[in-house]
Amino acid sequence: MSGSLTAFELLWQMDQRCRSLAAQLPSPPPSRDLWSGIGFRLGEHWYVTPMGEIGEVLPEPRFTQLPGVKPWVKGVANLRGRLLPVMDLCGFFGHELSPLRKQRRVLVVEHREVFAGLLVDEVFGLQHFEQDSFEPLPISERQGAKAGFLKGHFRREQDWRVFSLFALAQSPGFMNIAI
């Protein structure tokens, strides 16, 4: 065989050198199973909803009030040519929104025939939790207005209750907006 290497042999030698050097690198940490959702606040409680249940997050839009609807129905807004009903989620549960208007956001949910904007006190963006840190709801929270929409919670500095916007959108009480 001659002194020059073929292209294949040269690539094979480079591959072998790279593999021998890479063996000395530390191995990556084991992958963690993470649950991700969008965090938000209603009053003094912190919630997180699954990523797939929120279409988008908006600043509080201008809206037109509607006659003959329950007080928690704020009105309708124009969202890129679509009429978006805006609902006060705190009001739906019988609480008052925070007076800090700059922090308020609208969570847009689109599920089956429901397209609505849910006004919340504040949004905290994407939150990640270890899958195995999920806990079912304590017995004390399995009743009440929010019980049908809560799926459990994750613990950190505070409890993050898992809130299903899809379950809310399908509930008869939420769909009944007329006075």
Secondary structure by P-SEA (a helix, b strand, c coil): ccccccaaaaaaaaaaaaaaaaaaccccccccbbbbbbbbbcccbbbbcccccccccccccbbbbbccccccccbbbbcccbbbbbbccccccccccccccccbbbbbbbcccbbbbbbccccccbbbbccccccccccccccccccccccccccccbbbbbccaaaaaaccccccccc
